[in-house]
Amino acid sequence: MAQLARPRVAAPRLEREILVLVSSGRARSRKEIAESLGIAPSTVSQRVQAMLASGALEETGEGASSGGRRPRALRVPGSTGYLGVVDIGGTHARLGILRHGGELATTTEVALSVADGPEPVLMQVTAALRELAGTPEGGRLLGVGISLPGPVDVARRALDTPSRMPGWSGFDVGSWLEDALDVPAVVENDANAMAVGEHFGHARRTRHSVSVKAGSAIGAGILVDDRLHRGAGGAAGDITHTRIAAAGDTPCSCGNRGCLETVASGAALVRLLREQGYDVAATADVLALVRDAEPVATTLTRTAGRHLGEVLCAVVNFFNPGAVYLGGALSTLEPFVSAIRSQIYEGAHPLMTRDLVIAPSALGADANLVGVGRLLEDALVPHALELEGPR
């Protein structure tokens, strides 16, 4: 039976896919590139030759042979090709430049307010990204990935009714970035980005993990068989609006009452401390009090950890992950983390906790950048993603 002809890939797109494959280490030879992309070796050879001539690629040494002549290994010169990654929070953004193998070459932070709306914020972060990339020697921008603090419709590349982000709901962040930077863009929820970064960032690997981001708000991401699990509506892992008895009828930003966020988040701790007369305005103030061993702040933080642990106990019993990774500002506080651990080990079935790893973030503030960079890399090489299977 005759084989169906594969669709032709435009030269600029093909070059971008080749650059991402080689720089990430997924492919080192023409043969490996052809197999990953599922296109004719002759097409790959023609394009690689053009990229060698332009300096976008270079040959170095000899690769492994499967029989016959040993292939010349390919690599991306140090000054060619990078991915721009951005993690936006409520009052700041963290930006980075990713180069070979997903390594962060440099990072920076800029102050901003998401309440200013999408266009002013995106103009600010794109200007900062260009500055971070530096001079023309910085190389060629291949794509940009951004993580946002709210529910993201990945297909539309837009936020879906986020809290405390006026003007962002439905705004096409992906298209705005592509128009501004003239490269492909990926838009992801911050908890999902963190989950991807943490899942692949720990030395002891598991194929199934839950990552929790506990800061001013609470978010979580799930990976199953090394793949991000989004759920039917793209909102898998949104534990922050789980109702718990301890929250009573406390109003939540979602419009409901009694959500986990109202008793276990940084914003909740700020509210609870202010109710007791403490002069605190942000999660950072809570962190400072707990690190100074202030008794009331420490007790409230430990209680918040128990509330989060209660919900995570149900998650562990239901999902049976190999690891629970704890990120976000509150995860840097030992009373908070200890309370989560004890609640899970006390309440979950022994079969669920026998081999369970509960570990703090391995990447810290860079987890979102590394995670969204990996998702961007996969989006830039869709054929490779389909053929590789779980990584």
Phi and psi in degrees as a GROMACS rama.xvg file:
@    title "Ramachandran Plot"
@    xaxis  label "Phi"
@    yaxis  label "Psi"
@TYPE xy
-67.645  141.225  ALA-2
-80.6658  144.923  GLN-3
-69.8632  138.841  LEU-4
-69.967  136.344  ALA-5
-77.0383  143.824  ARG-6
-63.2917  143.475  PRO-7
-73.3717  143.189  ARG-8
-107.983  128.614  VAL-9
-58.2381  144.136  ALA-10
-55.6507  -47.4926  ALA-11
-60.5164  -40.69  PRO-12
-67.4001  -41.9624  ARG-13
-62.5437  -42.0385  LEU-14
-61.8744  -40.4996  GLU-15
-63.7701  -42.6264  ARG-16
-65.0116  -39.4951  GLU-17
-64.6296  -43.4308  ILE-18
-60.7072  -42.8835  LEU-19
-66.6502  -42.1543  VAL-20
-60.7177  -46.6542  LEU-21
-71.8481  -44.3998  VAL-22
-67.1705  -30.2834  SER-23
-83.5704  -9.70996  SER-24
87.7714  4.39322  GLY-25
-72.1767  -27.6098  ARG-26
-141.005  137.396  ALA-27
-122.398  -6.44804  ARG-28
-137.771  167.355  SER-29
-60.8498  -39.954  ARG-30
-62.3486  -44.8318  LYS-31
-65.1439  -36.3642  GLU-32
-63.5461  -46.9695  ILE-33
-60.5969  -41.7362  ALA-34
-67.4897  -40.0268  GLU-35
-67.1198  -40.5335  SER-36
-88.1959  -14.7852  LEU-37
68.1032  35.1152  GLY-38
-124.479  169.134  ILE-39
-63.4286  136.226  ALA-40
-55.547  -34.9471  PRO-41
-64.2891  -37.349  SER-42
-65.2074  -42.8521  THR-43
-63.632  -45.586  VAL-44
-60.2621  -41.5231  SER-45
-62.7849  -44.8509  GLN-46
-71.8733  -40.5258  ARG-47
-61.1473  -40.4189  VAL-48
-61.2258  -40.5685  GLN-49
-65.8224  -37.205  ALA-50
-71.7683  -32.506  MET-51
-65.5782  -40.8974  LEU-52
-66.4271  -34.7015  ALA-53
-84.0997  -12.1925  SER-54
91.1365  2.17777  GLY-55
-69.0128  -28.8293  ALA-56
-128.419  161.715  LEU-57
-143.793  154.535  GLU-58
-97.7437  142.163  GLU-59
-146.801  120.989  THR-60
63.0468  -155.551  GLY-61
-129.363  140.209  GLU-62
-85.0202  -179.392  GLY-63
-72.2992  142.605  ALA-64
-104.83  138.815  SER-65
-103.054  18.3764  SER-66
123.817  133.114  GLY-67
88.1613  -158.1  GLY-68
-66.4949  135.155  ARG-69
-73.3007  132.174  ARG-70
-75.1654  151.917  PRO-71
-77.0154  132.187  ARG-72
-77.4656  143.575  ALA-73
-106.522  149.707  LEU-74
-150.281  161.587  ARG-75
-94.2576  123.688  VAL-76
-54.996  151.013  PRO-77
-57.1813  -25.9116  GLY-78
-97.9963  7.11716  SER-79
-116.832  119.384  THR-80
86.7592  123.986  GLY-81
-152.831  162.066  TYR-82
-110.157  135.185  LEU-83
-95.4027  130.898  GLY-84
-129.324  141.85  VAL-85
-137.379  135.951  VAL-86
-122.644  113.514  ASP-87
-97.9385  129.313  ILE-88
-110.45  -171.784  GLY-89
-67.8597  -36.0008  GLY-90
-126.476  3.60807  THR-91
-158.078  167.217  HIS-92
-132.43  141.615  ALA-93
-109.048  131.472  ARG-94
-124.278  151.62  LEU-95
-149.921  162.478  GLY-96
-115.449  120.694  ILE-97
-101.637  131.245  LEU-98
-119.752  -146.135  ARG-99
-49.7902  132.479  HIS-100
65.6916  19.2655  GLY-101
77.8718  16.0971  GLY-102
-80.906  135.358  GLU-103
-76.7025  117.986  LEU-104
-80.0546  -37.6937  ALA-105
-161.503  154.122  THR-106
-139.08  162.161  THR-107
-156.175  166.881  THR-108
-129.424  145.517  GLU-109
-130.633  144.308  VAL-110
-82.3307  139.049  ALA-111
-160.936  178.232  LEU-112
-136.129  120.633  SER-113
-64.8518  -19.44  VAL-114
-67.7489  -13.6531  ALA-115
-72.0759  -14.0376  ASP-116
100.763  164.81  GLY-117
-65.2673  -47.2014  PRO-118
-65.7149  -47.3882  GLU-119
-59.3153  -39.4123  PRO-120
-68.4074  -45.1403  VAL-121
-67.6482  -35.1158  LEU-122
-62.0987  -38.8999  MET-123
-68.1383  -43.5861  GLN-124
-74.8992  -32.8724  VAL-125
-68.3846  -37.5543  THR-126
-63.7866  -40.9296  ALA-127
-67.5998  -34.8113  ALA-128
-67.1172  -41.8991  LEU-129
-62.1668  -41.6568  ARG-130
-65.6486  -39.3599  GLU-131
-65.2003  -37.5336  LEU-132
-65.0404  -27.992  ALA-133
82.7798  -146.362  GLY-134
-72.7333  173.535  THR-135
-55.6092  -24.2279  PRO-136
-64.8335  -14.2296  GLU-137
-64.5276  -20.254  GLY-138
103.534  -163.893  GLY-139
-104.245  126.746  ARG-140
-72.5512  123.256  LEU-141
-98.0404  -23.5327  LEU-142
-179.327  166.375  GLY-143
-134.266  136.573  VAL-144
-122.711  141.549  GLY-145
-136.784  136.062  ILE-146
-109.762  141.318  SER-147
-126.801  148.415  LEU-148
-85.8938  61.7061  PRO-149
-175.32  173.315  GLY-150
-64.1962  127.449  PRO-151
-113.177  128.77  VAL-152
-84.4404  101.448  ASP-153
-64.2423  -37.238  VAL-154
-64.4653  -41.4655  ALA-155
-86.558  -12.9161  ARG-156
55.9897  47.6038  ARG-157
-144.278  153.948  ALA-158
-74.3114  145.08  LEU-159
-115.627  100.789  ASP-160
46.4525  60.8412  THR-161
-76.0655  155.129  PRO-162
-84.4143  144.364  SER-163
56.8894  31.5864  ARG-164
-135.476  69.7876  MET-165
-60.308  134.364  PRO-166
88.3789  -8.42219  GLY-167
-87.7724  -28.5308  TRP-168
-60.8467  123.11  SER-169
83.0686  -8.72535  GLY-170
-69.5986  129.969  PHE-171
-79.0449  84.7354  ASP-172
-63.6538  -41.3077  VAL-173
-59.4534  -49.277  GLY-174
-65.9771  -37.3903  SER-175
-60.4999  -46.0525  TRP-176
-65.5098  -40.7164  LEU-177
-64.0917  -39.2436  GLU-178
-67.6376  -37.9728  ASP-179
-74.576  -35.6141  ALA-180
-113.076  -9.24901  LEU-181
59.9678  39.2172  ASP-182
-142.673  161.009  VAL-183
-62.8724  150.913  PRO-184
-132.002  146.614  ALA-185
-122.769  135.909  VAL-186
-121.767  130.5  VAL-187
-142.684  153.582  GLU-188
-66.8647  143.91  ASN-189
-65.4094  -36.0867  ASP-190
-67.5491  -38.4866  ALA-191
-65.5693  -42.0646  ASN-192
-61.2789  -43.8704  ALA-193
-62.2945  -40.9177  MET-194
-61.4502  -41.8001  ALA-195
-65.3801  -45.4147  VAL-196
-60.592  -46.3639  GLY-197
-68.5359  -39.7373  GLU-198
-57.2388  -42.0045  HIS-199
-95.8175  -0.262666  PHE-200
-97.4314  -4.81429  GLY-201
-97.5013  141.956  HIS-202
-64.3584  -41.8564  ALA-203
-86.9153  108.211  ARG-204
-91.1285  144.246  ARG-205
-133.83  151.869  THR-206
-86.4697  -12.8978  ARG-207
-130.786  123.643  HIS-208
-146.971  156.26  SER-209
-121.759  129.168  VAL-210
-116.282  132.474  SER-211
-115.681  130.678  VAL-212
-107.665  109.142  LYS-213
-112.675  99.3389  ALA-214
-131.663  -131.355  GLY-215
-59.9224  -33.9353  SER-216
-124.353  -174.385  ALA-217
-127.501  132.301  ILE-218
-139.724  164.749  GLY-219
-150.199  151.567  ALA-220
-131.898  151.947  GLY-221
-126.027  133.301  ILE-222
-119.128  129.994  LEU-223
-121.085  125.282  VAL-224
51.7748  43.4258  ASP-225
66.7439  15.6113  ASP-226
-119.858  138.609  ARG-227
-64.4953  127.13  LEU-228
-101.234  117.217  HIS-229
-97.584  -23.7797  ARG-230
85.1523  172.069  GLY-231
-61.5543  -37.4147  ALA-232
-107.375  9.37254  GLY-233
80.4797  9.92628  GLY-234
-114.044  19.0325  ALA-235
-57.4041  139.165  ALA-236
92.735  -0.67059  GLY-237
-79.9903  73.8869  ASP-238
-80.7842  -12.3069  ILE-239
-61.0374  -26.4524  THR-240
-105.9  24.257  HIS-241
-72.4582  132.137  THR-242
-81.0149  133.977  ARG-243
-130.66  151.038  ILE-244
-61.3255  -37.3277  ALA-245
-63.4545  -21.2142  ALA-246
-82.0202  -14.4993  ALA-247
55.9989  -128.878  GLY-248
-108.38  25.2603  ASP-249
-62.5444  126.439  THR-250
-65.7812  142.516  PRO-251
-114.064  159.753  CYS-252
-63.0461  -19.7423  SER-253
-79.1733  -9.40618  CYS-254
99.3746  -11.0576  GLY-255
-92.3511  -174.799  ASN-256
-129.818  149.055  ARG-257
78.9505  22.8826  GLY-258
-78.7265  155.124  CYS-259
-53.0954  -39.4914  LEU-260
-56.9787  -29.0218  GLU-261
-76.503  -9.41262  THR-262
-131.535  -8.26307  VAL-263
-126.061  2.46645  ALA-264
-101.397  170.01  SER-265
-60.795  -41.382  GLY-266
-62.0846  -37.7814  ALA-267
-65.3814  -41.9508  ALA-268
-65.5526  -37.4671  LEU-269
-59.9703  -47.0076  VAL-270
-61.8474  -46.1619  ARG-271
-64.4401  -39.0276  LEU-272
-70.2481  -38.6719  LEU-273
-63.9707  -35.3732  ARG-274
-64.4731  -23.741  GLU-275
-99.2057  12.6764  GLN-276
92.0527  8.6924  GLY-277
-83.4967  141.084  TYR-278
-88.1186  81.1589  ASP-279
-125.511  146.203  VAL-280
-127.085  -19.0572  ALA-281
-149.542  168.716  ALA-282
-58.1664  -34.9016  THR-283
-58.8132  -33.1367  ALA-284
-67.9529  -37.2835  ASP-285
-64.1565  -44.8147  VAL-286
-57.465  -43.8422  LEU-287
-62.7542  -42.1263  ALA-288
-64.7072  -44.1263  LEU-289
-66.9154  -39.4282  VAL-290
-67.6682  -22.3959  ARG-291
-90.2407  8.66078  ASP-292
61.0908  32.9619  ALA-293
-65.6929  123.588  GLU-294
-59.9837  -47.658  PRO-295
-65.9865  -45.1004  VAL-296
-62.4551  -39.7305  ALA-297
-66.0395  -42.4707  THR-298
-63.8502  -45.3497  THR-299
-63.3146  -38.0541  LEU-300
-67.3828  -41.5858  THR-301
-63.1682  -40.5969  ARG-302
-63.8048  -40.6011  THR-303
-60.1686  -40.5118  ALA-304
-62.4954  -38.3054  GLY-305
-64.7771  -40.1062  ARG-306
-62.8242  -44.7325  HIS-307
-65.4565  -40.3658  LEU-308
-61.5714  -33.9614  GLY-309
-61.0501  -45.0655  GLU-310
-69.8174  -41.5744  VAL-311
-65.8038  -28.3675  LEU-312
-59.3668  -43.8276  CYS-313
-65.907  -38.2626  ALA-314
-62.179  -45.3789  VAL-315
-63.9675  -43.6667  VAL-316
-62.6197  -36.8591  ASN-317
-80.3038  -42.7124  PHE-318
-95.5915  -27.5727  PHE-319
53.1755  59.029  ASN-320
-76.1771  164.159  PRO-321
-83.9158  -20.3268  GLY-322
-152.859  147.15  ALA-323
-120.017  117.14  VAL-324
-103.765  135.149  TYR-325
-112.244  116.902  LEU-326
-125.365  -178.206  GLY-327
91.6862  165.935  GLY-328
-59.9378  -41.8501  ALA-329
-66.6613  -24.8031  LEU-330
-70.9867  -6.86816  SER-331
-86.5145  -3.53606  THR-332
-99.7767  120.569  LEU-333
-61.0203  -41.2647  GLU-334
-59.44  -36.6744  PRO-335
-67.4121  -48.8488  PHE-336
-66.4933  -42.5334  VAL-337
-61.4267  -39.6168  SER-338
-65.8571  -38.9873  ALA-339
-62.806  -47.9972  ILE-340
-57.1884  -51.113  ARG-341
-63.057  -37.6484  SER-342
-65.838  -41.5627  GLN-343
-67.8767  -47.9664  ILE-344
-66.8137  -30.9462  TYR-345
-76.5815  -38.301  GLU-346
-98.8316  -22.5346  GLY-347
-83.9291  156.13  ALA-348
-64.9025  140.664  HIS-349
-54.6199  -32.7522  PRO-350
-64.3023  -28.9563  LEU-351
-78.9664  -28.7836  MET-352
-104.156  -5.30729  THR-353
-55.5937  -44.9007  ARG-354
-115.653  13.8174  ASP-355
-72.1831  133.695  LEU-356
-100.886  125.196  VAL-357
-116.123  108.985  ILE-358
-134.192  146.891  ALA-359
-69.7401  166.373  PRO-360
-54.9254  136.055  SER-361
-87.715  -24.0856  ALA-362
-108.998  -10.709  LEU-363
59.4285  -133.217  GLY-364
-65.7392  -16.2126  ALA-365
-89.4394  -4.13678  ASP-366
-57.9231  -44.45  ALA-367
-64.114  -39.235  ASN-368
-66.131  -45.9955  LEU-369
-64.5052  -40.7794  VAL-370
-66.0312  -47.6506  GLY-371
-69.4391  -27.5317  VAL-372
-65.5747  -38.9258  GLY-373
-67.26  -40.9056  ARG-374
-64.9186  -37.4801  LEU-375
-64.3175  -43.9408  LEU-376
-58.2568  -43.8615  GLU-377
-64.4801  -37.7405  ASP-378
-68.8529  -32.2847  ALA-379
-74.1122  -21.2468  LEU-380
-126.855  69.44  VAL-381
-61.8581  -35.8131  PRO-382
-63.6765  -42.8297  HIS-383
-63.0427  -39.6931  ALA-384
-62.6194  -41.6297  LEU-385
-68.4495  -35.8209  GLU-386
-87.824  -21.7339  LEU-387
-73.5323  -36.3428  GLU-388
76.1387  -171.239  GLY-389
-59.1977  140.465  PRO-390
